Amino acid sequence: MASPAEIESPSDSALAIELRGVTKVYSEGASRRTVFEGVDLRVRRGEFVVVIGRSGSGKSTLLNLISGIDLATAGSVVVLGRELERASEEERTLLRRAHIGFVFQFFNLLPMLSAKENILLPLTIAGEKPEDGWLEQIVKDVGLEDRLSHRPSELSGGQQQRVAIARALISKPTVLFADEPTGNLDSATSGEILELLRRSVDDYGQTIVMVTHDSRAAAVAHRVLFLADGSIVRELGECDPHTIHNVMEELAAA
């Protein structure tokens, strides 16, 4: 069974994502607001990278840029070998559909569908079916074997997020983006979800970029990038939540 890292993608480069001198400016009438200025970033395939920063630091904007939902004002964003600023809107949409998965804080499940139908939704929209055994494997990995017929309202928050993760993985995306995926969960459930995301990297070679403000969530990553005032100001390898929290406090006091 092919893992996400083995699926055909637009480029066979070892890099999944590269930002080169990226600047993002929003114009609001006569005023201009700079969110990023000259940001450089590289994410390798099969890597779990967390971008951590306080509210308003630009974390969600960064996800929008590297997923092609928004475009840089200057510089370039290259995802799987494609420069998004040079791609048409249709090409960016097709790239997201074929190679990118999303997990959000608020799950974004369709309430009228069962867990199984929500998981299969990306393939259903594309008129496709999962590879033999893949649905069963994903469902087993996320621990939902006895919940597939349940609708979201019949599931706990943690179970709903497991459905959302299974939905993101069912089409075997090359890159998965997670936006505060544990922000709406209690600490015990958050730990289970983070472990599940890390296993998808270790077991399937999944590439994940996650944004968060939580030092405990960030500790699951291979690499932690600290975002402040529109720039990546610090980087750490694998480390514990206490170390991450201390860096956050140091940056806040600077």
ChimeraX attribute file (.defattr): number of C-alpha atoms within 10 A of each C-alpha:
attribute: neighborCount
match mode: 1-to-1
recipient: residues
	/A:1	8
	/A:2	10
	/A:3	15
	/A:4	25
	/A:5	19
	/A:6	14
	/A:7	14
	/A:8	11
	/A:9	17
	/A:10	14
	/A:11	12
	/A:12	13
	/A:13	12
	/A:14	12
	/A:15	17
	/A:16	23
	/A:17	23
	/A:18	21
	/A:19	21
	/A:20	15
	/A:21	16
	/A:22	22
	/A:23	21
	/A:24	23
	/A:25	14
	/A:26	11
	/A:27	10
	/A:28	8
	/A:29	6
	/A:30	5
	/A:31	7
	/A:32	10
	/A:33	10
	/A:34	13
	/A:35	19
	/A:36	24
	/A:37	18
	/A:38	15
	/A:39	18
	/A:40	16
	/A:41	13
	/A:42	14
	/A:43	19
	/A:44	15
	/A:45	22
	/A:46	23
	/A:47	21
	/A:48	26
	/A:49	24
	/A:50	27
	/A:51	24
	/A:52	26
	/A:53	23
	/A:54	16
	/A:55	11
	/A:56	13
	/A:57	19
	/A:58	22
	/A:59	24
	/A:60	17
	/A:61	18
	/A:62	23
	/A:63	19
	/A:64	15
	/A:65	20
	/A:66	21
	/A:67	25
	/A:68	23
	/A:69	14
	/A:70	15
	/A:71	21
	/A:72	22
	/A:73	15
	/A:74	16
	/A:75	17
	/A:76	23
	/A:77	26
	/A:78	21
	/A:79	25
	/A:80	22
	/A:81	17
	/A:82	19
	/A:83	16
	/A:84	24
	/A:85	19
	/A:86	13
	/A:87	13
	/A:88	10
	/A:89	13
	/A:90	9
	/A:91	14
	/A:92	20
	/A:93	15
	/A:94	12
	/A:95	21
	/A:96	19
	/A:97	16
	/A:98	19
	/A:99	20
	/A:100	22
	/A:101	24
	/A:102	22
	/A:103	24
	/A:104	18
	/A:105	16
	/A:106	17
	/A:107	21
	/A:108	13
	/A:109	21
	/A:110	13
	/A:111	12
	/A:112	11
	/A:113	15
	/A:114	20
	/A:115	29
	/A:116	20
	/A:117	20
	/A:118	24
	/A:119	26
	/A:120	22
	/A:121	21
	/A:122	20
	/A:123	17
	/A:124	13
	/A:125	9
	/A:126	11
	/A:127	8
	/A:128	12
	/A:129	15
	/A:130	14
	/A:131	13
	/A:132	9
	/A:133	9
	/A:134	18
	/A:135	20
	/A:136	13
	/A:137	14
	/A:138	21
	/A:139	23
	/A:140	13
	/A:141	15
	/A:142	20
	/A:143	15
	/A:144	20
	/A:145	14
	/A:146	9
	/A:147	17
	/A:148	15
	/A:149	14
	/A:150	15
	/A:151	19
	/A:152	23
	/A:153	12
	/A:154	14
	/A:155	14
	/A:156	12
	/A:157	19
	/A:158	19
	/A:159	20
	/A:160	22
	/A:161	28
	/A:162	26
	/A:163	31
	/A:164	26
	/A:165	27
	/A:166	27
	/A:167	27
	/A:168	23
	/A:169	27
	/A:170	24
	/A:171	27
	/A:172	25
	/A:173	24
	/A:174	27
	/A:175	29
	/A:176	25
	/A:177	24
	/A:178	23
	/A:179	19
	/A:180	20
	/A:181	25
	/A:182	26
	/A:183	16
	/A:184	16
	/A:185	17
	/A:186	11
	/A:187	13
	/A:188	9
	/A:189	17
	/A:190	20
	/A:191	16
	/A:192	15
	/A:193	22
	/A:194	19
	/A:195	14
	/A:196	17
	/A:197	24
	/A:198	21
	/A:199	14
	/A:200	23
	/A:201	22
	/A:202	14
	/A:203	10
	/A:204	17
	/A:205	20
	/A:206	25
	/A:207	27
	/A:208	28
	/A:209	21
	/A:210	26
	/A:211	26
	/A:212	23
	/A:213	21
	/A:214	18
	/A:215	21
	/A:216	17
	/A:217	26
	/A:218	27
	/A:219	22
	/A:220	21
	/A:221	25
	/A:222	17
	/A:223	19
	/A:224	24
	/A:225	22
	/A:226	22
	/A:227	25
	/A:228	22
	/A:229	15
	/A:230	19
	/A:231	19
	/A:232	19
	/A:233	12
	/A:234	13
	/A:235	14
	/A:236	16
	/A:237	12
	/A:238	14
	/A:239	15
	/A:240	15
	/A:241	16
	/A:242	12
	/A:243	13
	/A:244	24
	/A:245	17
	/A:246	12
	/A:247	17
	/A:248	21
	/A:249	11
	/A:250	10
	/A:251	15
	/A:252	11
	/A:253	7
	/A:254	5
